[in-house]
Amino acid sequence: MANPRDYRALVKRAGGPVGSVPLHLIRDDAEASLCGIPRISLSVAGGLDDLVCADCLTWFEKRRAMTGNFPTAAPRK
């Protein structure tokens, strides 16, 4: 089962060679990256030195800031 706190860095499929396009952050339980690219348009990246999309990083920081303001709900029993 996907943990909603886990993110993956995937590359857009229609891009050029690995390393020439940025990676996009997507939560394991999401349908689109933080910057709005649909999951179906993304695939696993190959390199370890690829850059992450600036828009994804901006949205990631905003989400982390908002999440810290609200307590985690306890699971129903």
Sequence and secondary structure as in RCSB ss.txt:
>XXXX:A:sequence
MANPRDYRALVKRAGGPVGSVPLHLIRDDAEASLCGIPRISLSVAGGLDDLVCADCLTWFEKRRAMTGNFPTAAP
RK
>XXXX:A:secstr
   TT EEEEEETTS STTSS EEEEETT SB TTS BGGGEEE   SS  B HHHHHHHHHHHHHHHHS     
  
